[in-house]
Amino acid sequence: MSIYGDYQPILEDLLAQTMQHFRTINQQYAQEHGDHLYEHLIGRVKTEASMEEKCKRKNLPLTVHSALKENKDSVGIRVVCNFIDDIYRWIDLIGSWENSTIVKKKDYITNVKPNGYRSYHLILDQELPQEDVDGNTPGHYYVEIQLRTIAMDTWASLEHEMKYKHEVKNAEMISQELKRVADELASCDVSMQTIRQLIREED
């Protein structure tokens, strides 16, 4: 039986609805301001195998409750922005959504991980008409949202590839190089942000 039980279709609907909400806001913002708030976004319902592996890693029973309540990333969306300011604009916007509450924030842009990882993570509690696994109606379902710039996303993809490759020659040297590049990309992100502000000051 699926670790998501009968809730799998609800998770798929939640993913589709939340992504459409992002697209609608992005389109409205572009019509009003002439540019977009994100460059692209991707989303997924975590695979059953990945969720089961996570439950085992955290010593949680393989139950629907573990999948939907203990772990809060069964539905995940990554928003890739052009500029750092757009990330924080999104966080303000998401915080104002109806029937949604941000229950956790992790700012890895301000508080960079030691390996150079940068991103902004938040957990959104979405209220849905459907009953949840605790018997609440409306139900409460979680969505994990990651917000990054293009540079942060490119770096994270490379770091992820290295992390999950079983054998990497010169792993220490590559890790040091990745950290150096992460800092350079962060500097570029700040410079690009500054240039955009300078351009707009002249309008």
C-alpha positions as CSV (number, residue, x, y, z in Angstrom):
1,M,0.0,0.0,0.0
2,S,1.2,3.6,-0.7
3,I,2.7,5.5,2.2
4,Y,0.3,8.3,1.1
5,G,-2.7,6.0,1.3
6,D,-5.9,7.6,0.0
7,Y,-4.3,11.1,0.2
8,Q,-2.2,10.8,-3.0
9,P,-4.8,12.5,-5.2
10,I,-5.1,15.4,-2.7
11,L,-1.4,15.9,-2.7
12,E,-1.4,16.0,-6.5
13,D,-4.2,18.5,-6.5
14,L,-2.4,20.6,-3.9
15,L,0.7,20.7,-6.0
16,A,-1.2,21.7,-9.1
17,Q,-3.2,24.4,-7.3
18,T,-0.2,25.9,-5.6
19,M,1.9,26.0,-8.7
20,Q,-1.0,27.6,-10.6
21,H,-1.2,30.2,-7.8
22,F,2.5,31.1,-8.3
23,R,1.9,31.3,-12.1
24,T,-1.1,33.6,-11.7
25,I,0.7,36.0,-9.3
26,N,3.8,36.0,-11.6
27,Q,1.6,36.9,-14.6
28,Q,-0.3,39.6,-12.7
29,Y,3.0,41.1,-11.4
30,A,4.4,41.1,-15.0
31,Q,1.3,43.0,-16.3
32,E,1.6,45.6,-13.5
33,H,5.3,46.0,-13.4
34,G,6.7,44.8,-16.7
35,D,8.9,42.0,-15.3
36,H,8.5,38.6,-13.7
37,L,9.0,37.6,-10.1
38,Y,10.5,34.3,-11.0
39,E,12.3,32.8,-14.0
40,H,10.9,29.3,-13.6
41,L,9.4,26.9,-11.1
42,I,9.3,23.2,-10.7
43,G,7.3,21.0,-8.3
44,R,6.8,17.4,-7.3
45,V,5.0,15.1,-4.9
46,K,7.9,13.2,-3.3
47,T,8.1,9.7,-4.6
48,E,6.9,6.9,-2.2
49,A,10.4,5.4,-2.2
50,S,12.0,8.7,-1.2
51,M,9.4,9.3,1.5
52,E,9.9,5.8,2.9
53,E,13.6,6.3,2.9
54,K,13.2,9.5,4.8
55,C,10.9,7.9,7.4
56,K,13.5,5.1,7.9
57,R,16.3,7.6,8.2
58,K,14.4,9.5,10.9
59,N,13.3,6.3,12.7
60,L,9.6,7.1,11.9
61,P,7.0,4.3,11.3
62,L,6.1,3.9,7.6
63,T,2.6,5.4,8.0
64,V,0.5,8.0,6.3
65,H,0.8,10.2,9.4
66,S,4.6,10.1,9.2
67,A,4.5,11.0,5.5
68,L,2.0,13.8,5.8
69,K,2.5,15.3,9.3
70,E,5.9,14.3,10.7
71,N,7.6,15.0,7.4
72,K,6.4,18.2,5.9
73,D,7.8,18.0,2.4
74,S,5.6,15.5,0.6
75,V,4.7,18.3,-1.7
76,G,7.7,20.5,-2.8
77,I,8.0,23.5,-5.1
78,R,11.2,25.3,-6.1
79,V,10.9,28.9,-7.3
80,V,14.0,30.1,-9.2
81,C,14.2,33.9,-9.4
82,N,16.4,36.3,-11.3
83,F,17.3,38.5,-8.3
84,I,17.7,38.2,-4.5
85,D,15.1,40.9,-3.9
86,D,12.5,38.9,-5.8
87,I,12.9,36.0,-3.3
88,Y,12.1,38.2,-0.3
89,R,9.2,39.8,-2.3
90,W,7.8,36.3,-2.8
91,I,8.1,35.6,0.9
92,D,6.0,38.6,1.7
93,L,3.4,37.6,-0.9
94,I,3.2,34.0,0.3
95,G,2.8,35.3,3.9
96,S,-0.4,37.1,2.8
97,W,-2.1,34.1,1.0
98,E,-5.5,33.2,2.2
99,N,-6.0,29.8,4.0
100,S,-2.2,29.5,4.3
101,T,0.2,29.9,7.1
102,I,4.0,29.9,7.0
103,V,4.9,27.6,9.9
104,K,8.7,27.5,9.3
105,K,11.4,29.6,7.6
106,K,15.1,28.9,7.0
107,D,17.1,31.7,5.5
108,Y,20.2,30.0,4.1
109,I,20.9,33.2,2.1
110,T,21.6,35.3,5.2
111,N,22.8,32.2,7.1
112,V,24.9,30.4,4.5
113,K,25.6,26.7,5.1
114,P,29.3,25.9,5.7
115,N,29.6,24.3,2.2
116,G,28.3,27.4,0.5
117,Y,24.7,26.4,0.0
118,R,22.3,29.3,-0.4
119,S,18.5,29.1,-0.6
120,Y,15.4,30.2,1.3
121,H,13.2,27.4,2.6
122,L,9.8,27.7,4.1
123,I,7.0,25.3,5.1
124,L,3.5,26.4,4.2
125,D,0.4,25.0,6.0
126,Q,-2.4,24.9,3.5
127,E,-6.0,24.6,4.6
128,L,-8.0,22.4,2.2
129,P,-11.7,21.4,2.3
130,Q,-10.7,17.8,2.5
131,E,-10.3,16.0,5.8
132,D,-6.7,15.4,6.8
133,V,-5.0,12.4,8.4
134,D,-5.8,13.8,11.9
135,G,-9.5,14.0,11.1
136,N,-9.5,17.8,10.8
137,T,-11.9,19.4,8.3
138,P,-10.8,21.6,6.7
139,G,-7.6,19.6,6.5
140,H,-4.1,20.9,7.0
141,Y,-1.5,19.9,4.4
142,Y,2.1,21.0,4.1
143,V,4.0,22.3,1.1
144,E,7.8,22.9,1.2
145,I,8.9,25.9,-0.9
146,Q,12.5,26.6,-1.8
147,L,13.4,30.0,-3.3
148,R,16.7,30.6,-5.1
149,T,18.3,32.7,-7.7
150,I,19.5,31.1,-10.9
151,A,23.1,31.1,-9.7
152,M,22.1,29.5,-6.4
153,D,20.1,26.8,-8.3
154,T,22.9,26.0,-10.7
155,W,25.3,25.7,-7.8
156,A,22.9,23.5,-5.8
157,S,22.4,21.1,-8.8
158,L,26.2,20.6,-9.1
159,E,26.6,20.1,-5.4
160,H,23.7,17.6,-5.3
161,E,25.3,15.6,-8.2
162,M,28.5,15.4,-6.3
163,K,26.8,14.5,-3.0
164,Y,24.9,11.6,-4.4
165,K,27.7,10.2,-6.6
166,H,29.2,7.3,-4.8
167,E,32.8,7.8,-5.8
168,V,34.3,11.2,-6.6
169,K,38.0,11.6,-7.2
170,N,39.6,14.5,-5.4
171,A,36.4,15.0,-3.4
172,E,38.0,17.4,-0.9
173,M,39.5,19.6,-3.6
174,I,36.2,19.7,-5.5
175,S,34.4,20.6,-2.2
176,Q,36.8,23.5,-1.6
177,E,36.4,24.6,-5.2
178,L,32.6,24.5,-4.9
179,K,32.7,26.6,-1.8
180,R,34.9,29.2,-3.6
181,V,32.5,29.3,-6.6
182,A,29.5,29.6,-4.2
183,D,31.0,32.8,-2.7
184,E,31.8,34.2,-6.2
185,L,28.2,33.5,-7.4
186,A,26.8,35.2,-4.3
187,S,28.9,38.2,-5.0
188,C,27.6,38.2,-8.6
189,D,24.0,38.0,-7.3
190,V,24.6,41.1,-5.1
191,S,26.2,43.0,-8.0
192,M,23.4,42.1,-10.4
193,Q,20.9,43.3,-7.7
194,T,22.8,46.6,-7.3
195,I,23.0,47.2,-11.1
196,R,19.2,46.6,-11.4
197,Q,18.6,49.2,-8.7
198,L,20.9,51.7,-10.4
199,I,19.1,51.3,-13.7
200,R,15.7,51.8,-12.1
201,E,16.9,54.9,-10.2
202,E,17.3,56.6,-13.5
203,D,13.6,55.9,-14.6
